[in-house]
């Protein structure tokens, strides 16, 4: 069913942004993967439950229906200690009001506060997928590897993606600039301070710690 936001309320009055819980697992899995998106890596229900247990998945809940209308997650791809932003997905009629930026900023902030990674957050995008590039630009990601060739059999969850005649997929690899990390942290701090926004994530409730991290990053030499 299509939903038109109520213009008499702010967007943040109508949604809850929070970390996914075990009770969300089945609904979240069906929300993200029942209708296969050729550009989103497939995950199993067990993988989703594992990400939830590790506090790596974040959801947007529509207050009116209490249903999930957006989600994204981070995961450790096992490459140089970096994290990868993935699975940013919104119900089609929920797009265009800034919710993807909220989701991604909160996800990046939460994982950063929990792990203090030494490497930049990465994002991997199929070359002909233009949809996430506006969000990545807003988050100050830059393309560091262009048209990398991978075979779909080397990674689980790529079987549905379009390949060339030899089974290869072409991807671009992005990394977030330091300015983008700061932008994500500051945006998350602004969400905490809004009385009309529920950011139900324990780490983000520690606004003093977040302010200290921002202070330290701003004073680090570039």
LINJO-V538965 format. One record per backbone hydrogen bond with DSSP energy under -1.0 kcal/mol. NH is the residue of the N-H (numbers start at 0). CO is the residue of the C=O. E is the energy in kcal/mol with one decimal. If there is no record, write none. Layout:
# LINJO-V538965
NH|CO|E ; NH|CO|E
This chain:
# LINJO-V538965
8|5|-1.7 ; 12|9|-1.3 ; 13|10|-1.3 ; 15|60|-2.4 ; 16|197|-1.7 ; 17|58|-2.2 ; 19|56|-2.6 ; 23|20|-1.8 ; 24|21|-1.0 ; 27|23|-3.3 ; 28|24|-2.6 ; 29|25|-2.3 ; 30|26|-2.6 ; 31|27|-2.3 ; 32|28|-2.2 ; 33|29|-1.9 ; 39|36|-1.7 ; 41|156|-2.2 ; 47|43|-2.1 ; 48|44|-2.4 ; 49|45|-2.0 ; 50|46|-2.5 ; 51|47|-2.3 ; 52|48|-2.4 ; 53|49|-1.6 ; 54|51|-1.9 ; 55|50|-2.5 ; 57|71|-2.7 ; 58|17|-2.9 ; 59|69|-2.4 ; 60|15|-3.1 ; 61|66|-2.6 ; 62|13|-2.4 ; 65|61|-2.8 ; 68|59|-2.8 ; 69|59|-1.1 ; 70|88|-2.5 ; 71|57|-1.8 ; 72|85|-2.5 ; 73|55|-1.7 ; 74|83|-1.6 ; 81|78|-2.1 ; 83|74|-2.8 ; 84|121|-3.0 ; 85|72|-2.8 ; 88|70|-3.0 ; 90|68|-3.1 ; 93|90|-2.9 ; 94|91|-1.2 ; 101|97|-1.9 ; 102|98|-2.7 ; 103|99|-2.6 ; 104|100|-2.6 ; 105|101|-2.4 ; 106|102|-2.5 ; 107|103|-2.6 ; 108|104|-2.4 ; 109|105|-2.7 ; 110|106|-2.1 ; 111|107|-2.2 ; 112|108|-2.7 ; 113|109|-1.8 ; 114|110|-2.2 ; 115|111|-2.7 ; 121|82|-3.2 ; 122|173|-1.9 ; 124|171|-2.7 ; 126|169|-2.6 ; 128|125|-2.4 ; 135|131|-2.4 ; 136|132|-2.2 ; 137|133|-2.0 ; 138|134|-1.9 ; 139|136|-1.5 ; 140|135|-3.0 ; 141|174|-2.9 ; 143|172|-2.7 ; 144|172|-1.6 ; 147|170|-3.3 ; 149|168|-2.5 ; 151|166|-2.2 ; 153|150|-1.9 ; 160|157|-1.9 ; 163|167|-2.0 ; 166|163|-2.0 ; 168|149|-3.6 ; 170|147|-2.6 ; 171|124|-3.3 ; 172|144|-2.8 ; 173|122|-3.2 ; 174|141|-2.5 ; 175|120|-2.4 ; 176|139|-3.2 ; 180|176|-1.8 ; 181|177|-2.2 ; 182|178|-2.0 ; 183|179|-2.4 ; 184|180|-2.5 ; 185|181|-2.7 ; 186|182|-2.2 ; 187|183|-2.3 ; 188|184|-2.1 ; 189|185|-2.0 ; 190|186|-1.7 ; 191|187|-1.7 ; 192|188|-1.6 ; 196|193|-1.1 ; 199|16|-1.4 ; 200|198|-1.9 ; 204|200|-1.2 ; 205|202|-1.1 ; 206|204|-1.7 ; 209|205|-1.8 ; 210|206|-2.8 ; 211|207|-1.9 ; 212|208|-2.1 ; 213|209|-2.3 ; 214|210|-2.4 ; 215|211|-2.4 ; 216|212|-2.6 ; 217|213|-2.4 ; 219|216|-1.0
